[in-house]
Amino acid sequence: MTEGETVTARIQGIAAGGSGVARPGGKSVFVPLAAPGDLLRFRITKERGNWAEAEILEVLEPSPLRVTAPCALYGRCGGCSLQHLSYEAQIQAKTAILRDAFTRIGGVTPPEIRTRASQPFEYRNRFQFHAQPGGSGESACGFMERKSARLVALEDCPVAEAGLRKALKEGKIRPPEGKKRFAVYSRQATFLVEGETERGRVSILSKELAMDVKVFFQSNAAMLEPLIGDLTQAAADADKSLPLADIYCGVGTFAAFLGAEFAGVDLVEENKAALSLARENVRGNACAKKINCHALKDTAWVTTKAPALNRRKASWGFMVLDPPREGLSAPFAKWLAANGPELAAYVSCDPATLARDSRILLQGGYALKELTLYDFYPQTAHIESLALFSRRA
């Protein structure tokens, strides 16, 4: 198989990242915008020995899972990668990817994966737009073209939350001067734009949380709510006479809901702006007990002299971990496996790193109690999940 070669094959599944997978002659070929069951004629665009990438030339037999994408820019805009699949097929594909990560990388067969589906469109509250100067002196905003550095200017986006979508259609979102990327957040009465109104409060379930549009906040608030509900249920069995640990706490969303029932709260977050908001949110939401804040990178957590982080497993009733896509640092994962509490909840945005870290925790004496997939980002290949761990007796 060589670059430029034309091949005819049927797509067998969806890989992590969203491409369809064909296996002509036993070799894995990744084909963007393909659906499981498609019979395709495609051209090899990249050849790497035991795998290759390709582009569709012709759909000879469309899969029954294939649908017409509602966005006119789909296939050109790099924001979405699964609009050509029915929503049910997207959930099935993501569940299979999560299960495969645990089997292949984690070396373990996971429990039955629960799934929590989202509203397929008009769900996304937060965007990071790219900006590009226009010919009239004004800047256009949008997303980057697929596999390109060219900007796709947006006048509409079907995955955007209704208020944000309306603002796009009316041309009310303008890039801040001098910014190549900027963030926007919209939910109910809250509308924040970087460079304009940046601070505000957003309503999540029964609480008001302070946020800054420049600081990460979950982009699908409607899916954040059942995740919080599941964490609350998981914490019901915890020893509330001990503190709660919220690690990679961001703006303290989880501690704001869980912290009031525990003896105290330990907040750990590298981003100092986020940590300041976390302290405000935990204090402002009925958690008046002791709050410890630690502005630390995870690589420093195993060596820090902060008393809260030198405790052993009996000193926390419950721990929530919400790391970035890179997952836990290797030193911290090993430390956690040896010293973590009886109950721990790992919120993940990458199945591969979750499976890798789970393997370390399982080797350190934890059992994987539950695994749930939350579809925070329909029409894309992103996968969010929650793994609940308890110490084996």
Disulfide bonds with the S-S distance in Angstrom:
none
